[in-house]
Amino acid sequence: MWCRCIAAAAALAMLPVALLASPSALAEDGYDVWLRYRPLDQAHSAAAAVPALAAPASTPAQGAARDELLRGLGGLLGTRPALIEKVDRDGALVLGTPASSPLVAGLELDLAGLGEEGYLIRSVRIGGHAATVIAANQDIGVLYGAFHFLRLAQTGQSLSSLDLRESPKVKIRVLNHWDNLDRHVERGYAGESIWDWHRLPDWLDPRYTDYARANASIGINGTVLNNVNTSAQALTPMYLDKTRALAGVFRPYGIKVYLSARFSAPIEIGGLKTADPLDPAVRRWWKAKADEIYALIPDFGGFLVKANSEGQPGPQDYGRSHADGANMLAEAVAPHGGIVMWRAFVYSHEEPDDRAKQAYTEFVPYDGTFADNVLVQVKNGAIDFQPREPFHPLFGAMPKTPLMMEFQITKEYLGFATHLAYLAPMYEEALRADTHARGPGSTVAKVVDGTLEGHALTGMAGVANIGVDRNWSGSHFDQANWYAYGRLAWDPDAGSREIAQDWVRMTFSTDPAFVAPVVDMMMGSREAVVDYMTPLGLHHLMGRGHHYGPGPWVAGGPRADWTSVYYHRADRNGIGFDRSAGGSDAVAQYAAPVARQFGDLATVPEEFLLWFHHVPWDHRMASGRTLWDELVLRYGRGVDYVKSMRRTWDGLAGQVDAERHRQVAVFLAIQEKEAQWWRDASIAYFQTFSKRPLPKGEAPPPHTLEYYESLQFPFAPGDGK
Amino acid sequence: MWCRCIAAAAALAMLPVALLASPSALAEDGYDVWLRYRPLDQAHSAAAAVPALAAPASTPAQGAARDELLRGLGGLLGTRPALIEKVDRDGALVLGTPASSPLVAGLELDLAGLGEEGYLIRSVRIGGHAATVIAANQDIGVLYGAFHFLRLAQTGQSLSSLDLRESPKVKIRVLNHWDNLDRHVERGYAGESIWDWHRLPDWLDPRYTDYARANASIGINGTVLNNVNTSAQALTPMYLDKTRALAGVFRPYGIKVYLSARFSAPIEIGGLKTADPLDPAVRRWWKAKADEIYALIPDFGGFLVKANSEGQPGPQDYGRSHADGANMLAEAVAPHGGIVMWRAFVYSHEEPDDRAKQAYTEFVPYDGTFADNVLVQVKNGAIDFQPREPFHPLFGAMPKTPLMMEFQITKEYLGFATHLAYLAPMYEEALRADTHARGPGSTVAKVVDGTLEGHALTGMAGVANIGVDRNWSGSHFDQANWYAYGRLAWDPDAGSREIAQDWVRMTFSTDPAFVAPVVDMMMGSREAVVDYMTPLGLHHLMGRGHHYGPGPWVAGGPRADWTSVYYHRADRNGIGFDRSAGGSDAVAQYAAPVARQFGDLATVPEEFLLWFHHVPWDHRMASGRTLWDELVLRYGRGVDYVKSMRRTWDGLAGQVDAERHRQVAVFLAIQEKEAQWWRDASIAYFQTFSKRPLPKGEAPPPHTLEYYESLQFPFAPGDGK
């Protein structure tokens, strides 16, 4: 991390000045992520001066907060604060809980309502001196407050007259690692898993600590270590001991570990003949397994389960329901305070008439039957993390069940790590969608944060984009998606633009001449991906298996709903999946006002047009153009946006270190090439149905459709294994 | 690399001194490998002062030498030399070829005999000033000389009165990467492949340049990018373009790229029905493929081939010989100056009476029939990179054919990356072995360097231990094996102790109080692995498939020679593989004096005892102990050595940075645990045959044999895929 180079500077302080004339660029490899405590400029530095710090460190969690402030303020301000016990000068920073700090106790602050994780930051006077206090009910709240204070300093905000109260709106804020035990990361584009299982529990890579710091800084309080498509081996004593070691690293940072549980584990590692959730021996096995885990890890979070989906085992194998399966596991972890996150991403072996309908069909009947410590984890949309999907119809449809949001941070369908696509606007779009479940204003965010139906147990999951790549996420800009996910999990009502502003300032520069164009570029980047991959509500058109590049021609294979033609349904008449009442009637799964809006060609938003309707090629769009012309133009608009991002970025060359600038520039060049490929291949393909000319001025694809179809990428990263 | 923190120091030079009091340790994550240009102490620094540098930089190769000296001397001496055109002061360093540097040309040095890659370093006077010249016939020689000069400075040697002449004794000095195109590294214990194929050719990771620098610094001049078990995809235009991009990065550093060629590629990617090497269409296909490659990469090195071995396709599939196969490929690359490296590591589908005999049996008859640009690549021993093997009987047995040595740098059979085992003594042992092919003194080194039979085309291959781990090799000490391999490829007569001394000084410290114990520790470390895994000539006793941990009980499965029992043959009477005249008679493949020595129980060296003989449990050893007692004691001796390494290392805590010290300490603890496991499991197993008590004072294994046999490691790293 940054402090290392601080230390290097210390070691070299005695060297001749000539040495310091090294022409090499200041190294910026992205490892620091947004915890980049580089010196502030003089004006900010003076304004942010913190000469002294009164911070307890009698527990590891307290030590984490104190050390982070020493590291952060030392880096940002050029001077490490003096550690004090008494406030004897102006400008001290005082932190703690009433229990850990007599100074905090003496202030008699109103900490009620902050809960276990909340904190306040306030400008106060102590013993006649101006001071800032970070106070909370628990150590973890103090750590969160410390990170918030550092963020204020990093982003150049005033540190005087502070009066902030913060507590998270969502209780369970977890990353889901789709990491296999062999370190392959399913849908990972940042190298292999950071979990070095083979050398655990002995070798604790310092990276684990930096992972915990980064997550704690954005309020993430849990991590599911292993893929939802998991081996049962993860639950064997050998692996539980490795998990115990990781839990020990994460504990001071308020991060609980969770494990994905393979439903058939009682057979595979338990020696039983069945995994039937109503079988007493199976229930005993899971209870014993939970007891074994909690004996090793008293604060173990619980289980995440993918059951009866894409070939995974589950309760339906025994004629039981999802509720039967989830409740069995819930019963096992309940005595220890654990939870079960049961995924609603299901589809059966039989091909349904419309896969979009299946989760709703399978889960709604069980509303009210899940145990109190079960959350049902629902993807933002009903298909699978497409660049744009309408909100999942389950939100609002299971009022008696806490529904967790599952977002995908890794960009399985949005260009892998090389494409610059800031996902927070996509998350925001889903969270702000109005389910109308209890009338207007029944947003998905209110379902997720529990306020709509009064659930106390609430959660949000993000499928991690983290790997061993030096910059963690495979690209510098993908760190923003990790960051934004954490901020939105803490506060689902936060704004994606404000989050981007913070991230850019913390990660790159506080110079407004840099921040403004970069934030603008980010804010439009996801819409550009929608345009050049799947405009106007198209979806699931990518290459088979690895999901790399365009594949609108994908057909055949083991099941229809793994093809592209199933979803776009292009023919001589038009294009799109008719999910209106005249088609699959998936719209009927939404509340009536939503169903009416989506189900009517006249009122459906154009961005969902082809999601819900099969539309004639000559359908007249709001622009006055035909659908075909509009489609072609949208593809081109996406490519143009990438070109404009390149221009913007190239123009910022002097304002960011050369190392990161170069990588981003090369990746944008790759993105432009691939955006063009998506546009060209898609147009070449769909034109075989539309049989219409391209709009005037639109360049024809440079290759034949056969050429695009011939491209093969057997070693594309992140494929399922 | 180090220069980054130098740069950081520069950026921070203006910061208050208080900042510099950061308690963090100076970061040492191993990324710099031995090119660790940290400041020398004052005495050395003064002695090594280089105030000025006269170096041409009109080609990339020249620029590489100049930049390395600026970087290295700037780091080591605290002052970057001034770049000069004329020698106008004492102490200048002058480099170049007569063609690139008028100053060098003016010295009229005797460069004859240095060849294309050699160089001289000499203290001279130019225009009345004392100077040092690094001169060569070609740019690459100058770069090698620059690295040699830096090594002298790094290791604290005198830089005055220099008069060195160096040229490599071996022509082809290559790394073999067993890297798959999906980035899995077969037998890799340092993370996945550093080749980010997916983002090539666009994104050229700066790591590729650092890889080239590290290799050039030890004289490695070629790299085979892909696994010998390769997909034919590596030869498709898409991948050739990626290879072209890598070749461009490596070219200035004198490193040629080679590719492993799948023998059946004409079928798999060429659309032919056969890969018969005598088929004209097949020959045309390979010629066209070679032409295609050389059009992209004019200095492409050639092909490495694993054929008819472990299921790989090859000429025998068509009733043709290895020579037929090799010569076909040789014909394709010959017009372009390319070579073919044809591996002798073969064994047929049929199980032979003794796998150790097979390569000799298959290859010797073809001696003299290989094309001029073919090298036959032979592993150091006849089985497979075991901790100890007698030298391969092919060495000395194919006088008309250039035989390349193939060493394994990655520790497939020596504890993966976590065990500290310095392999240079093992390499040295093989190279110094006397084949007696042309009488006494016919060492393997002389076969490899071509002097025994007068071959000009010579080569050495090392199976790389490189991956994306921050320290490249999975552990700090495994970097020494990469380093030592390079030094021995350059000079097969170099000494492993001297190499270790250089490496320790460059990598850690020049303090004799550190260097001496660490070098001692390294020098005995491989013998310790032999002791705790496979003492007294035992071999191939590891876990099945992944090769992790002990598996002397491994039996059954697809073929006998993939089991342990095939090799140790323990029974109630004794243990060992009888390869004497009364057994498989593998000894007969050696020259008569060697065959006599190895074949006679009375004269066979004890370290090869059970390799060549089945020996009764009560056989009396040189120590006076019975074989059984000796075996048990050797196992314990290996464990004890690891314990002594831990003591040594713990005692050096203050003399090395905390970061590397900690990782090495943890890895040594893992090594002790695993050495003990090897010892205990092996004794528990062999005692079921010997039925003898342990020698007095030897602790019994703490677990039952059944326990050891029950351990499963399905996700151990590096398995074949």
HADDOCK unambig.tbl for C-alpha pairs under 7 A between the chains (distance, minus, plus):
assign (segid A and resid 3 and name CA) (segid B and resid 24 and name CA) 6.99 0.50 0.50
assign (segid A and resid 4 and name CA) (segid B and resid 24 and name CA) 6.74 0.50 0.50
assign (segid A and resid 4 and name CA) (segid B and resid 26 and name CA) 6.31 0.50 0.50
assign (segid A and resid 4 and name CA) (segid B and resid 27 and name CA) 5.36 0.50 0.50
assign (segid A and resid 5 and name CA) (segid B and resid 5 and name CA) 5.57 0.50 0.50
assign (segid A and resid 5 and name CA) (segid B and resid 8 and name CA) 5.97 0.50 0.50
assign (segid A and resid 6 and name CA) (segid B and resid 20 and name CA) 6.84 0.50 0.50
assign (segid A and resid 7 and name CA) (segid B and resid 20 and name CA) 6.77 0.50 0.50
assign (segid A and resid 7 and name CA) (segid B and resid 22 and name CA) 5.93 0.50 0.50
assign (segid A and resid 7 and name CA) (segid B and resid 24 and name CA) 5.88 0.50 0.50
assign (segid A and resid 7 and name CA) (segid B and resid 25 and name CA) 6.49 0.50 0.50
assign (segid A and resid 7 and name CA) (segid B and resid 26 and name CA) 5.45 0.50 0.50
assign (segid A and resid 8 and name CA) (segid B and resid 5 and name CA) 5.92 0.50 0.50
assign (segid A and resid 8 and name CA) (segid B and resid 9 and name CA) 6.63 0.50 0.50
assign (segid A and resid 8 and name CA) (segid B and resid 26 and name CA) 5.57 0.50 0.50
assign (segid A and resid 9 and name CA) (segid B and resid 8 and name CA) 6.63 0.50 0.50
assign (segid A and resid 9 and name CA) (segid B and resid 9 and name CA) 4.30 0.50 0.50
assign (segid A and resid 9 and name CA) (segid B and resid 12 and name CA) 6.77 0.50 0.50
assign (segid A and resid 9 and name CA) (segid B and resid 20 and name CA) 6.65 0.50 0.50
assign (segid A and resid 10 and name CA) (segid B and resid 20 and name CA) 4.35 0.50 0.50
assign (segid A and resid 10 and name CA) (segid B and resid 21 and name CA) 6.60 0.50 0.50
assign (segid A and resid 12 and name CA) (segid B and resid 9 and name CA) 6.79 0.50 0.50
assign (segid A and resid 15 and name CA) (segid B and resid 78 and name CA) 6.15 0.50 0.50
assign (segid A and resid 16 and name CA) (segid B and resid 78 and name CA) 6.21 0.50 0.50
assign (segid A and resid 16 and name CA) (segid B and resid 79 and name CA) 6.98 0.50 0.50
assign (segid A and resid 18 and name CA) (segid B and resid 79 and name CA) 5.48 0.50 0.50
assign (segid A and resid 19 and name CA) (segid B and resid 74 and name CA) 6.28 0.50 0.50
assign (segid A and resid 19 and name CA) (segid B and resid 78 and name CA) 5.06 0.50 0.50
assign (segid A and resid 19 and name CA) (segid B and resid 79 and name CA) 4.80 0.50 0.50
assign (segid A and resid 19 and name CA) (segid B and resid 80 and name CA) 6.25 0.50 0.50
assign (segid A and resid 20 and name CA) (segid B and resid 6 and name CA) 6.84 0.50 0.50
assign (segid A and resid 20 and name CA) (segid B and resid 7 and name CA) 6.83 0.50 0.50
assign (segid A and resid 20 and name CA) (segid B and resid 9 and name CA) 6.61 0.50 0.50
assign (segid A and resid 20 and name CA) (segid B and resid 10 and name CA) 4.40 0.50 0.50
assign (segid A and resid 21 and name CA) (segid B and resid 10 and name CA) 6.62 0.50 0.50
assign (segid A and resid 22 and name CA) (segid B and resid 7 and name CA) 5.99 0.50 0.50
assign (segid A and resid 24 and name CA) (segid B and resid 3 and name CA) 6.94 0.50 0.50
assign (segid A and resid 24 and name CA) (segid B and resid 4 and name CA) 6.86 0.50 0.50
assign (segid A and resid 24 and name CA) (segid B and resid 7 and name CA) 5.91 0.50 0.50
assign (segid A and resid 25 and name CA) (segid B and resid 7 and name CA) 6.47 0.50 0.50
assign (segid A and resid 26 and name CA) (segid B and resid 4 and name CA) 6.28 0.50 0.50
assign (segid A and resid 26 and name CA) (segid B and resid 7 and name CA) 5.37 0.50 0.50
assign (segid A and resid 26 and name CA) (segid B and resid 8 and name CA) 5.56 0.50 0.50
assign (segid A and resid 27 and name CA) (segid B and resid 4 and name CA) 5.20 0.50 0.50
assign (segid A and resid 74 and name CA) (segid B and resid 19 and name CA) 6.21 0.50 0.50
assign (segid A and resid 78 and name CA) (segid B and resid 15 and name CA) 6.02 0.50 0.50
assign (segid A and resid 78 and name CA) (segid B and resid 16 and name CA) 6.18 0.50 0.50
assign (segid A and resid 78 and name CA) (segid B and resid 19 and name CA) 5.10 0.50 0.50
assign (segid A and resid 79 and name CA) (segid B and resid 16 and name CA) 6.91 0.50 0.50
assign (segid A and resid 79 and name CA) (segid B and resid 18 and name CA) 5.49 0.50 0.50
assign (segid A and resid 79 and name CA) (segid B and resid 19 and name CA) 4.76 0.50 0.50
assign (segid A and resid 80 and name CA) (segid B and resid 18 and name CA) 6.97 0.50 0.50
assign (segid A and resid 80 and name CA) (segid B and resid 19 and name CA) 6.16 0.50 0.50
assign (segid A and resid 181 and name CA) (segid B and resid 715 and name CA) 6.21 0.50 0.50
assign (segid A and resid 182 and name CA) (segid B and resid 715 and name CA) 4.95 0.50 0.50
assign (segid A and resid 182 and name CA) (segid B and resid 717 and name CA) 6.90 0.50 0.50
assign (segid A and resid 198 and name CA) (segid B and resid 716 and name CA) 6.33 0.50 0.50
assign (segid A and resid 202 and name CA) (segid B and resid 666 and name CA) 6.87 0.50 0.50
assign (segid A and resid 203 and name CA) (segid B and resid 666 and name CA) 6.29 0.50 0.50
assign (segid A and resid 666 and name CA) (segid B and resid 202 and name CA) 6.88 0.50 0.50
assign (segid A and resid 666 and name CA) (segid B and resid 203 and name CA) 6.29 0.50 0.50
assign (segid A and resid 715 and name CA) (segid B and resid 181 and name CA) 6.20 0.50 0.50
assign (segid A and resid 715 and name CA) (segid B and resid 182 and name CA) 4.94 0.50 0.50
assign (segid A and resid 716 and name CA) (segid B and resid 198 and name CA) 6.29 0.50 0.50
assign (segid A and resid 717 and name CA) (segid B and resid 182 and name CA) 6.90 0.50 0.50
